[in-house]
Amino acid sequence: MDKKIIEGAPDAIGPYSHAVRTGNLLYCSGQTPLDPESMKITGDTIEEQTARVFDNLEIVLSGCGLGLKNIVKTNVYLRDMADFDGMNKIYAEKMGDHRPARTTIAVKQNPLDAMVEIECIAEF
């Protein structure tokens, strides 16, 4: 098992790795809309926060030699299911024609009170 801390990604806010590789799979920890430099949540709308989450996911994936097209599964955690359409719009823009398996659920609260957190599994 190969654990990764990725340069340029927001610092982990707990005792975990940005990603862990096992075999041909990369398990990426959930990303929130943290700005990597300020370590503050960015964006006031679900669309802005989702875009920042994808930027952070791309940083982690790229640091491991992968991209969004390598994702095979995502889990999306929304603070409010009323934000589903806004998140889904940005998700579709970022993923293009790529359609990995996905689960989306509402949670009581995300870390740092983010509107959205997304984790993924990618394949080498």
Protein Blocks (a to p, Z undefined) as FASTA:
>chain_A
ZZdddehiacdfbdcdfbdcehjbccdddddfbdfklopaehjbfklmmmmmmmmmmmmm
mmnopafklpcbdcdddfblklmmmmmmmmmmmnmmaccdddddddfbdghhiabdcddd
ddZZ
